[in-house]
Amino acid sequence: IQLLLDSKLDECKQDPLRHFSIPYGSGGSTAKGRVYTEDEDRFLLVQLARIGIASDDVYDRIRQEVRLSPLFRFDWFIKSRNAQEIQRRCQTLVGLLQKAGRAGE
């Protein structure tokens, strides 16, 4: 998973927080309530790659990065997520990347 994240980030020659492409697919969202924005998703994946998926407290550290980031100064949704919610979202996003990688082979 770490190699997949690193290779995807390497594809973004410029700023990955702006240019990282997430393959959401064409399926409709069945999520209830508020959903994550593409900016939030990119930030989570970039931090996951930077901190390293093998780190013990990776999701707590990502949560701290979200809280400290000026990008989300007024984004109470993302700032109020706990480590478990961030972990679930990151796992969903990694699954999308893996699925897109298998489809592209």
Secondary structure, 3 states (H helix, E strand, C coil): CHHHHHHHHHHCCCCHHHHCCCCCCCCCCCCCCCCCCHHHHHHHHHHHHHHCCCCCCHHHHHHHHHHHCHHHCCCHHHHCCCHHHHHHHHHHHHHHHHHHHHHCC
